[in-house]
Amino acid sequence: MPRLRPDRITPDDAETIALQALGFLADDPQRVSRFLSLTGTDPGQLRAEAKNRDFQVATLDYMLSDESLLLAFGQEAGIDPIAIGPAHALLSGQT
């Protein structure tokens, strides 16, 4: 995904960011374990929940709650971490 400008994020971009964030978490057993524990999600439900808008919002909310995680995700995904806030707002209906 090319660098997104935070003021130009579409709903599709926001969903893609949330799915990338979930993939980022899932790639590391320690990260995903903590995320699943905090969300109360079973590992077997992860794929089905990924399509759920509320779960996407929760994923971005989790990312926004930990700056070091947010920065690592942004660097790995090639996404400006500043774009995560607007993506979260779009998915949660705050814009």
Secondary structure, DSSP 8 states (H G I E B T S, - for coil): -----GGG--HHHHHHHHHHHHHHHHTSHHHHHHHHHHHT--GGGHHHHTT-HHHHHHHHHHHHT-HHHHHHHHHHHT--GGGHHHHHHHHTT--
